[in-house]
Amino acid sequence: MCMLNVLKVLGRIFLISIGLLCVAGGGLCVVLGSSSGSMSGVALIGLVSLLLGGAAVWAILRRWIGESRKERESDAS
C-alpha cells in the first residue's frame, strides 16, 4: 500500500510539472507573439496552452487537497 501511495504522489508531481511547463511555454508564446505583429497565431496558441496548463494544475491540486481532507476526516472518526 505504501508503494502505491508513493507512485500516486510521483504521478501527480509529474502531471503538475507538465502543467507548469505548459503555463511557462504558453506565456513565452504569448509574449513573443504579441511583440511581433505578424505572429498573432503563436500568441493564440500560447494563450490556449496557458489556459489549459493552468486549468490542469488547478484541477490536480484541488483533487489532491480534497483527497487529503477526506483521509484526515476518516482518520479523526
N, C-alpha and C positions, 0 to 999 in steps of 0.2 A: 504494500500500500504506500509506503514511503517513497519508493522509486517512481510510482505513478504520479505522486504529487510533485516530485522534482521535475519530471518530464512536462507536466502541465505548466509549471512556472516557467520553465525554459521556452516552451512553445509560446506562451503569452509574451514573454520578453522579446522573442524573435518577431512576433507579429507587431508588437508596439514599435520595434526598431524599424520595421519595413514601413509602417505608417508614418513615422517621423521622417524617414528618408523621402517619402512621397511629399510630405509637407515642405521639406527643405528644397527638394528639386522643383516643386511647383512654385515656390517663392522665387527661386532663381529664374525660372522661365518667365514668370510674370514681370520681374524686373527687367530682364533682357528684352522681352517682347514689347514692353511699354516704352522703353527708352529708344527703341528703334521703330520708326513709323511703319516700316514695311513688314514687320514680323508680328502682326496682331494675332495671327493664328497660334503662334508659340505662346503668347500671353493667355489666350483662351485655354489651350491645353494645360498650361501651368495652373490656371485658376481651377480647372476641374480636378487636377491632381492634388492641389492644395485642399480643396473641399473634401475629396474622398479620403485623403490621408488623415485629415483632422477628424472626420466622422468615424473612421475605423479605430483610431486611437481612443476616442471618447467612448465608443461602444465597448471596446475591450476592457478599458479601465472601469467603466460603470458595472459591467458584468462581474469583474473580478472583485470589486468592492462589495457588490451585492452578495456574492457567494461567501465572502469573509464575514459579513454581518450575520448571515443565516447560520454559519458554523458557530459563531460566538453565542447566538441566541440558543442554539441547540445544546451547547456545552453548559450554558448557565441553567438550563432546565433540569 
